[in-house]
Amino acid sequence: MTSTASATTAGMSPRPEAQRRVLAVLVSSQILSGAGLAAGITVGALLAQDMLDSTDLAGLPSALFTAGSALAAVAVGRISQARGRRPGLAAGYLTGAVGSAGVIAAAVADNPVLLFIALFVYGAGTATNLQARYAGADLAAPAHRARAVSTVLVATTLGGVVGPNLAAPTGRLADALGIPTLAGPFLLSGAAYALAALVLAVWLRPDPLLLARSLDLQQRTEAAAAKTAGDTEPDPAPTRGPGLIPGALTMILTQLVMVAIMTMTPVHMHDHGHGIAASGLVIAIHVGAMYLPSPLTGWLVDRYGPTAIAAASGLTLLAAGIMAAAAPADSIALLALALALLGLGWNLGLVSGTAMITDAVPLATRAKTQGLVDVSIAIAGATGGISSGLVVSAAGYPVLALSGGVLALAVLPAIAATASSR
């Protein structure tokens, strides 16, 4: 009662009211950013393959924008740590919009070097899209933290499903503007990221991280004062919990496997005669499966604990890899189902891993630590992207898919080993 009244007096909303507003703004921005993210994923590899006339480096775009997201994750995390979520997230999306414009310029100039630089910058949008989930958890009660994360993630579904399916229409728009067809989806990416930055900059008030810190400090100060008056020992300062390592390992492995298989699926389909519309449909289903199950995943994590759901993510990714490897190249339905399982496994790993990390890290260092963890995730994604084209070129898509599924099982001993050491 006292802390709520004090927060209101200081010009800040009480925690539940502020959380509702924060989630509403984050949902709006995530719908936009989801469209920007998914549109670029759909054609990035195809654009590089077209410009280089080679499949060997078709995974490089994914590697570049995931590597770019690593640098952006550090920057967004540090800005958020120092100044709050609002400036950090807005700057990240704006950088992603600049990268989208650079991709379009590179395609017009037919300049692969500029393309790769622009894709690196474009990766800032990917990093920011993921970092936004942490903002949803800042003001959430611990028992509902995973569900708050999942609310932010599921908002990406609408934009993520719409984005790839606009690949063909934006390609026609690009043709009308004298821009190469495959660069068309980046018109959507640039506009979507810029609008997401605007929404956050204008409406993400109060800042969730700054408000959470203020309320936490006030509650600890009041508790210490009460205990001092009662002549008891004050509570020690919050320290890092045991969930950081297993949470990070879960997200790193799931990101590596997901990016590797996802990146080469459009190329695999293109090489077997499928058009961009078919690839867009499969990626749309994949992105939907990445985010749409989030409310259920959040409930499962809050109900059964993040460790059990992290283990389920490894098994789901194994099933995805087996199905992708076994699916006939001419079967869009089976490839779509495999990519749906791939997205679901990633979702289970991301929500459970995020919950572990958020629970483990105190507010005083939370944003910086979360940014560093996301750097590792981005590096894993870059590794998956750059290696995927080489594996497919040397051994074929089925080998890539099966290897990725088996690798995902490393989540199980990693979690077990960490749990047993507690």
PEJO-V694541 format. One record per residue. N is the residue number from 0. RES is the residue in three letters. SS is DSSP state (alpha for helix, beta for strand, coil for the rest). Layout:
n/res/ss
N/RES/SS
N/RES/SS
This chain:
n/res/ss
0/MET/coil
1/THR/alpha
2/SER/alpha
3/THR/alpha
4/ALA/alpha
5/SER/alpha
6/ALA/alpha
7/THR/alpha
8/THR/alpha
9/ALA/coil
10/GLY/coil
11/MET/coil
12/SER/coil
13/PRO/coil
14/ARG/alpha
15/PRO/alpha
16/GLU/alpha
17/ALA/alpha
18/GLN/alpha
19/ARG/alpha
20/ARG/alpha
21/VAL/alpha
22/LEU/alpha
23/ALA/alpha
24/VAL/alpha
25/LEU/alpha
26/VAL/alpha
27/SER/alpha
28/SER/alpha
29/GLN/alpha
30/ILE/alpha
31/LEU/alpha
32/SER/alpha
33/GLY/alpha
34/ALA/alpha
35/GLY/alpha
36/LEU/alpha
37/ALA/alpha
38/ALA/alpha
39/GLY/alpha
40/ILE/alpha
41/THR/alpha
42/VAL/alpha
43/GLY/alpha
44/ALA/alpha
45/LEU/alpha
46/LEU/alpha
47/ALA/alpha
48/GLN/alpha
49/ASP/alpha
50/MET/alpha
51/LEU/alpha
52/ASP/coil
53/SER/coil
54/THR/coil
55/ASP/coil
56/LEU/coil
57/ALA/coil
58/GLY/coil
59/LEU/alpha
60/PRO/alpha
61/SER/alpha
62/ALA/alpha
63/LEU/alpha
64/PHE/alpha
65/THR/alpha
66/ALA/alpha
67/GLY/alpha
68/SER/alpha
69/ALA/alpha
70/LEU/alpha
71/ALA/alpha
72/ALA/alpha
73/VAL/alpha
74/ALA/alpha
75/VAL/alpha
76/GLY/alpha
77/ARG/alpha
78/ILE/alpha
79/SER/alpha
80/GLN/alpha
81/ALA/alpha
82/ARG/alpha
83/GLY/coil
84/ARG/alpha
85/ARG/alpha
86/PRO/alpha
87/GLY/alpha
88/LEU/alpha
89/ALA/alpha
90/ALA/alpha
91/GLY/alpha
92/TYR/alpha
93/LEU/alpha
94/THR/alpha
95/GLY/alpha
96/ALA/alpha
97/VAL/alpha
98/GLY/alpha
99/SER/alpha
100/ALA/alpha
101/GLY/alpha
102/VAL/alpha
103/ILE/alpha
104/ALA/alpha
105/ALA/alpha
106/ALA/alpha
107/VAL/alpha
108/ALA/alpha
109/ASP/coil
110/ASN/coil
111/PRO/alpha
112/VAL/alpha
113/LEU/alpha
114/LEU/alpha
115/PHE/alpha
116/ILE/alpha
117/ALA/alpha
118/LEU/alpha
119/PHE/alpha
120/VAL/alpha
121/TYR/alpha
122/GLY/alpha
123/ALA/alpha
124/GLY/alpha
125/THR/alpha
126/ALA/alpha
127/THR/alpha
128/ASN/alpha
129/LEU/alpha
130/GLN/alpha
131/ALA/alpha
132/ARG/alpha
133/TYR/alpha
134/ALA/alpha
135/GLY/alpha
136/ALA/alpha
137/ASP/coil
138/LEU/coil
139/ALA/coil
140/ALA/coil
141/PRO/alpha
142/ALA/alpha
143/HIS/alpha
144/ARG/alpha
145/ALA/alpha
146/ARG/alpha
147/ALA/alpha
148/VAL/alpha
149/SER/alpha
150/THR/alpha
151/VAL/alpha
152/LEU/alpha
153/VAL/alpha
154/ALA/alpha
155/THR/alpha
156/THR/alpha
157/LEU/alpha
158/GLY/alpha
159/GLY/alpha
160/VAL/alpha
161/VAL/alpha
162/GLY/alpha
163/PRO/alpha
164/ASN/alpha
165/LEU/coil
166/ALA/alpha
167/ALA/alpha
168/PRO/alpha
169/THR/alpha
170/GLY/alpha
171/ARG/alpha
172/LEU/alpha
173/ALA/alpha
174/ASP/alpha
175/ALA/alpha
176/LEU/alpha
177/GLY/coil
178/ILE/coil
179/PRO/coil
180/THR/alpha
181/LEU/alpha
182/ALA/alpha
183/GLY/alpha
184/PRO/alpha
185/PHE/alpha
186/LEU/alpha
187/LEU/alpha
188/SER/alpha
189/GLY/alpha
190/ALA/alpha
191/ALA/alpha
192/TYR/alpha
193/ALA/alpha
194/LEU/alpha
195/ALA/alpha
196/ALA/alpha
197/LEU/alpha
198/VAL/alpha
199/LEU/alpha
200/ALA/alpha
201/VAL/alpha
202/TRP/alpha
203/LEU/coil
204/ARG/coil
205/PRO/coil
206/ASP/coil
207/PRO/alpha
208/LEU/alpha
209/LEU/alpha
210/LEU/alpha
211/ALA/alpha
212/ARG/alpha
213/SER/alpha
214/LEU/alpha
215/ASP/alpha
216/LEU/alpha
217/GLN/alpha
218/GLN/alpha
219/ARG/alpha
220/THR/alpha
221/GLU/alpha
222/ALA/alpha
223/ALA/alpha
224/ALA/alpha
225/ALA/alpha
226/LYS/alpha
227/THR/alpha
228/ALA/alpha
229/GLY/coil
230/ASP/coil
231/THR/coil
232/GLU/coil
233/PRO/coil
234/ASP/coil
235/PRO/coil
236/ALA/coil
237/PRO/coil
238/THR/coil
239/ARG/coil
240/GLY/coil
241/PRO/coil
242/GLY/alpha
243/LEU/alpha
244/ILE/alpha
245/PRO/alpha
246/GLY/alpha
247/ALA/alpha
248/LEU/alpha
249/THR/alpha
250/MET/alpha
251/ILE/alpha
252/LEU/alpha
253/THR/alpha
254/GLN/alpha
255/LEU/alpha
256/VAL/alpha
257/MET/alpha
258/VAL/alpha
259/ALA/alpha
260/ILE/alpha
261/MET/alpha
262/THR/alpha
263/MET/alpha
264/THR/alpha
265/PRO/alpha
266/VAL/alpha
267/HIS/alpha
268/MET/alpha
269/HIS/alpha
270/ASP/alpha
271/HIS/coil
272/GLY/coil
273/HIS/coil
274/GLY/coil
275/ILE/alpha
276/ALA/alpha
277/ALA/alpha
278/SER/alpha
279/GLY/alpha
280/LEU/alpha
281/VAL/alpha
282/ILE/alpha
283/ALA/alpha
284/ILE/alpha
285/HIS/alpha
286/VAL/alpha
287/GLY/alpha
288/ALA/alpha
289/MET/alpha
290/TYR/alpha
291/LEU/coil
292/PRO/coil
293/SER/alpha
294/PRO/alpha
295/LEU/alpha
296/THR/alpha
297/GLY/alpha
298/TRP/alpha
299/LEU/alpha
300/VAL/alpha
301/ASP/alpha
302/ARG/alpha
303/TYR/alpha
304/GLY/coil
305/PRO/alpha
306/THR/alpha
307/ALA/alpha
308/ILE/alpha
309/ALA/alpha
310/ALA/alpha
311/ALA/alpha
312/SER/alpha
313/GLY/alpha
314/LEU/alpha
315/THR/alpha
316/LEU/alpha
317/LEU/alpha
318/ALA/alpha
319/ALA/alpha
320/GLY/alpha
321/ILE/alpha
322/MET/alpha
323/ALA/alpha
324/ALA/alpha
325/ALA/alpha
326/ALA/coil
327/PRO/coil
328/ALA/coil
329/ASP/coil
330/SER/coil
331/ILE/alpha
332/ALA/alpha
333/LEU/alpha
334/LEU/alpha
335/ALA/alpha
336/LEU/alpha
337/ALA/alpha
338/LEU/alpha
339/ALA/alpha
340/LEU/alpha
341/LEU/alpha
342/GLY/alpha
343/LEU/alpha
344/GLY/alpha
345/TRP/alpha
346/ASN/alpha
347/LEU/alpha
348/GLY/alpha
349/LEU/alpha
350/VAL/alpha
351/SER/alpha
352/GLY/alpha
353/THR/alpha
354/ALA/alpha
355/MET/alpha
356/ILE/alpha
357/THR/alpha
358/ASP/alpha
359/ALA/alpha
360/VAL/coil
361/PRO/coil
362/LEU/alpha
363/ALA/alpha
364/THR/alpha
365/ARG/alpha
366/ALA/alpha
367/LYS/alpha
368/THR/alpha
369/GLN/alpha
370/GLY/alpha
371/LEU/alpha
372/VAL/alpha
373/ASP/alpha
374/VAL/alpha
375/SER/alpha
376/ILE/alpha
377/ALA/alpha
378/ILE/alpha
379/ALA/alpha
380/GLY/alpha
381/ALA/alpha
382/THR/alpha
383/GLY/alpha
384/GLY/alpha
385/ILE/alpha
386/SER/alpha
387/SER/alpha
388/GLY/alpha
389/LEU/alpha
390/VAL/alpha
391/VAL/alpha
392/SER/alpha
393/ALA/alpha
394/ALA/alpha
395/GLY/coil
396/TYR/alpha
397/PRO/alpha
398/VAL/alpha
399/LEU/alpha
400/ALA/alpha
401/LEU/alpha
402/SER/alpha
403/GLY/alpha
404/GLY/alpha
405/VAL/alpha
406/LEU/alpha
407/ALA/alpha
408/LEU/coil
409/ALA/alpha
410/VAL/alpha
411/LEU/alpha
412/PRO/alpha
413/ALA/alpha
414/ILE/alpha
415/ALA/alpha
416/ALA/alpha
417/THR/alpha
418/ALA/alpha
419/SER/alpha
420/SER/coil
421/ARG/coil
